Amino acid sequence: MKLKNPPVNSLSLEMLTELVINLEKLENDKAVRGLVLTSEYPGIFSAGLDLMEMCGRNPAHYAEYWKALQEFWLKLYQSSLVVVAAINGASPAGGCLMSLICDYRILADNPKYTIGLNETLLGIVAPFWFKDTMVNTIGHRASERALQLGLLFPPAEALQVGLVDQVVPEDKLQSTALSVMAQWLAIPDHARQLTKTMMRKPTVDHLVKQRDADIQNFVSFVSRDSIQKSLQMYLQKLRQKKS
Ligand SMILES: CCCCCCCCCC/C=C/CC(=O)SCCNC(=O)CCNC(=O)[C@H](O)C(C)(C)COP(=O)(O)OP(=O)(O)OC[C@H]1O[C@@H](n2cnc3c(N)ncnc32)[C@H](O)[C@@H]1OP(=O)(O)O
């Protein structure tokens, strides 16, 4: 599956909705057992959540957006398919989250392709289920440091901390993803799927129990004037970068 939402594959409401629909289609297709997730645009895997969905909108929109993000996370994290992320570009914040909920992560070796949950750099806080997903991958201490500092890891460091499973030359990314997929598909589906469910259930239950409260938290947090100002300033900085 190639992510295709120009210019930076931000996770807009429309993109999240389409991702969920496409995942459902693939899961309902008995001929499909695995999925390689990559970007149509080498250089950018995903810029994460769409900042435009979080700026200058009304509370109902924020709630709808956050619910769609939760839905996407729940769908992909619990997917019965083997999901391999072939990360062919920068992967900050929600882009990193999307990779973390796959089963295996391969990052192309390019110093510009950084990955991490950098929310604190924007003056926002990674929600508990982002944090849980990261802790499940790299452990508590490394997550605490990465989250507080909003670290974006270049490939060698991402590998060292365990944020990705493999770093390969850019031209070997797709072939590596396919051979990893073959290895995972050699395992009987039912045993692998039940193991995945068992490993991920506590984290899923944590979000499911708190879903409505989490939406309310997001809406009241993002509606604050101070947060709106920070997000606007951040967007402006991104735009000015060019000039
Ligand atoms: C206790 C309280 C708990 C409350 C819980 C609630 C807390 C809320 C948590 C919310 C969680 C958020 C997670 C996120 O994902 S936030 C998004 C974070 N993303 C980023 O910081 C990435 C920003 N982008 C970049 O760094 C770069 O764009 C890039 C991805 C490295 C690509 O760089 P490149 O130079 O190629 O491209 P440009 O920077 O020039 O960008 C091109 C245009 O795209 C626009 N853009 C970029 N990123 C986004 C985005 N995330 N959303 C929307 N638009 C984006 C950029 O402005 C340019 O637009 P322009 O062409 O109009 O100038």
The ligand as an SDF file (V2000), in Angstrom:
LIG
                    3D

 63 65  0  0  0  0  0  0  0  0999 V2000
   -2.3620   15.9180   28.9000 C   0  0  0  0  0  0  0  0  0  0  0  0
   -3.1480   16.3690   27.7280 C   0  0  0  0  0  0  0  0  0  0  0  0
   -3.2120   15.3210   26.6590 C   0  0  0  0  0  0  0  0  0  0  0  0
   -3.9620   15.8520   25.4810 C   0  0  0  0  0  0  0  0  0  0  0  0
   -3.7040   15.0410   24.2580 C   0  0  0  0  0  0  0  0  0  0  0  0
   -3.8030   15.8590   22.9980 C   0  0  0  0  0  0  0  0  0  0  0  0
   -2.4490   16.2320   22.4440 C   0  0  0  0  0  0  0  0  0  0  0  0
   -2.4470   16.4070   20.9810 C   0  0  0  0  0  0  0  0  0  0  0  0
   -1.4160   15.5360   20.3590 C   0  0  0  0  0  0  0  0  0  0  0  0
   -1.4180   15.6660   18.9150 C   0  0  0  0  0  0  0  0  0  0  0  0
   -0.4230   14.7540   18.2960 C   0  0  0  0  0  0  0  0  0  0  0  0
    0.1430   15.1040   17.1680 C   0  0  0  0  0  0  0  0  0  0  0  0
    1.0610   14.2350   16.4480 C   0  0  0  0  0  0  0  0  0  0  0  0
    1.4400   14.7800   15.0840 C   0  0  0  0  0  0  0  0  0  0  0  0
    1.6480   14.0300   14.1810 O   0  0  0  0  0  0  0  0  0  0  0  0
    1.5120   16.4690   14.8780 S   0  0  0  0  0  0  0  0  0  0  0  0
    2.2990   16.7140   13.3040 C   0  0  0  0  0  0  0  0  0  0  0  0
    3.7480   16.6960   13.5240 C   0  0  0  0  0  0  0  0  0  0  0  0
    4.4350   16.7350   12.2760 N   0  0  0  0  0  0  0  0  0  0  0  0
    5.5540   17.4150   12.1200 C   0  0  0  0  0  0  0  0  0  0  0  0
    6.0660   18.0540   13.0070 O   0  0  0  0  0  0  0  0  0  0  0  0
    6.1480   17.3820   10.7410 C   0  0  0  0  0  0  0  0  0  0  0  0
    6.1630   18.7320   10.1330 C   0  0  0  0  0  0  0  0  0  0  0  0
    6.7000   18.6790    8.7910 N   0  0  0  0  0  0  0  0  0  0  0  0
    7.9990   18.5510    8.5220 C   0  0  0  0  0  0  0  0  0  0  0  0
    8.8560   18.4380    9.3800 O   0  0  0  0  0  0  0  0  0  0  0  0
    8.3820   18.6150    7.0810 C   0  0  0  0  0  0  0  0  0  0  0  0
    7.3020   19.1140    6.3660 O   0  0  0  0  0  0  0  0  0  0  0  0
    8.7940   17.2540    6.4600 C   0  0  0  0  0  0  0  0  0  0  0  0
    7.7360   16.1800    6.6960 C   0  0  0  0  0  0  0  0  0  0  0  0
   10.1470   16.7960    7.0410 C   0  0  0  0  0  0  0  0  0  0  0  0
    8.9620   17.4460    4.9300 C   0  0  0  0  0  0  0  0  0  0  0  0
    9.8420   18.5060    4.6910 O   0  0  0  0  0  0  0  0  0  0  0  0
    9.8840   19.2110    3.2420 P   0  0  0  0  0  0  0  0  0  0  0  0
   10.9420   20.2560    3.3140 O   0  0  0  0  0  0  0  0  0  0  0  0
    9.9670   18.2060    2.1850 O   0  0  0  0  0  0  0  0  0  0  0  0
    8.4300   19.8670    3.0840 O   0  0  0  0  0  0  0  0  0  0  0  0
    7.8950   21.2280    3.7260 P   0  0  0  0  0  0  0  0  0  0  0  0
    8.2850   21.3290    5.1530 O   0  0  0  0  0  0  0  0  0  0  0  0
    8.2850   22.3620    2.8400 O   0  0  0  0  0  0  0  0  0  0  0  0
    6.3210   21.0080    3.6750 O   0  0  0  0  0  0  0  0  0  0  0  0
    5.5980   21.0620    2.4560 C   0  0  0  0  0  0  0  0  0  0  0  0
    4.2070   21.5920    2.7530 C   0  0  0  0  0  0  0  0  0  0  0  0
    3.5410   20.6720    3.6190 O   0  0  0  0  0  0  0  0  0  0  0  0
    3.0890   21.3570    4.7990 C   0  0  0  0  0  0  0  0  0  0  0  0
    3.1600   20.4370    5.9340 N   0  0  0  0  0  0  0  0  0  0  0  0
    4.2280   19.8270    6.4380 C   0  0  0  0  0  0  0  0  0  0  0  0
    3.9110   19.0370    7.4550 N   0  0  0  0  0  0  0  0  0  0  0  0
    2.5810   19.1440    7.6100 C   0  0  0  0  0  0  0  0  0  0  0  0
    1.6320   18.5610    8.5140 C   0  0  0  0  0  0  0  0  0  0  0  0
    2.0030   17.6920    9.4730 N   0  0  0  0  0  0  0  0  0  0  0  0
    0.3510   18.8990    8.3790 N   0  0  0  0  0  0  0  0  0  0  0  0
   -0.0570   19.7740    7.4400 C   0  0  0  0  0  0  0  0  0  0  0  0
    0.7930   20.3610    6.5370 N   0  0  0  0  0  0  0  0  0  0  0  0
    2.0940   20.0390    6.6410 C   0  0  0  0  0  0  0  0  0  0  0  0
    4.0710   22.5260    4.9380 C   0  0  0  0  0  0  0  0  0  0  0  0
    3.5150   23.5280    5.7260 O   0  0  0  0  0  0  0  0  0  0  0  0
    4.2440   22.9180    3.5010 C   0  0  0  0  0  0  0  0  0  0  0  0
    3.0840   23.6530    3.1280 O   0  0  0  0  0  0  0  0  0  0  0  0
    3.1450   24.8540    2.0690 P   0  0  0  0  0  0  0  0  0  0  0  0
    3.5490   24.2080    0.7700 O   0  0  0  0  0  0  0  0  0  0  0  0
    1.7670   25.4220    2.0570 O   0  0  0  0  0  0  0  0  0  0  0  0
    4.1810   25.8290    2.5690 O   0  0  0  0  0  0  0  0  0  0  0  0
  1  2  1  0
  2  3  1  0
  3  4  1  0
  4  5  1  0
  5  6  1  0
  6  7  1  0
  7  8  1  0
  8  9  1  0
  9 10  1  0
 10 11  1  0
 11 12  2  0
 12 13  1  0
 13 14  1  0
 14 15  2  0
 14 16  1  0
 16 17  1  0
 17 18  1  0
 18 19  1  0
 19 20  1  0
 20 21  2  0
 20 22  1  0
 22 23  1  0
 23 24  1  0
 24 25  1  0
 25 26  2  0
 25 27  1  0
 27 28  1  0
 27 29  1  0
 29 30  1  0
 29 31  1  0
 29 32  1  0
 32 33  1  0
 33 34  1  0
 34 35  2  0
 34 36  1  0
 34 37  1  0
 37 38  1  0
 38 39  2  0
 38 40  1  0
 38 41  1  0
 41 42  1  0
 42 43  1  0
 43 44  1  0
 43 58  1  0
 44 45  1  0
 45 46  1  0
 45 56  1  0
 46 47  1  0
 46 55  1  0
 47 48  2  0
 48 49  1  0
 49 50  1  0
 49 55  2  0
 50 51  1  0
 50 52  2  0
 52 53  1  0
 53 54  2  0
 54 55  1  0
 56 57  1  0
 56 58  1  0
 58 59  1  0
 59 60  1  0
 60 61  2  0
 60 62  1  0
 60 63  1  0
M  END
$$$$
